């Protein structure tokens, strides 16, 4: 798990795009490993990172929905000439 986390860090440091789902999965799995080892402080930190990335993903979906709604309204206006 630590190796997967290191690879993610390397990719982001190089400016490469990393799928947010992959980030969420790795952080959550790390949290589960720390929980299993009774390292609850570390577990909590990784859960915080998981929650942050989930919130960012939701915010991105909401922005996309707004953009699609605006495009549909514009298309209707163009079609009906309003």
Steps between C-alpha positions, in 0.01 A plus 500: 500500500780740579644438153167592337490818704856586395413447134202735537721764658758463223235538230349810658844654557572448130176677412331189363125456534398231744148360502332622819339157543847347524600756763187427704553125483865517604435739788207293625700176480785665693251608766369144528854363537580746778172418672583130487837574663324712769683811378191715534663842462644402162170336407321825579740702284443274200123507553518880500682484167240259365216728606668806350542326164141374505378856566709629211355233274144596599575870444634416154180310416290796613701740282458270201123483560481880506701527178277244327189683618630829363589339167153346471333834574717669237418230248127547570535876461686457172244248371195708595666831414456654842 
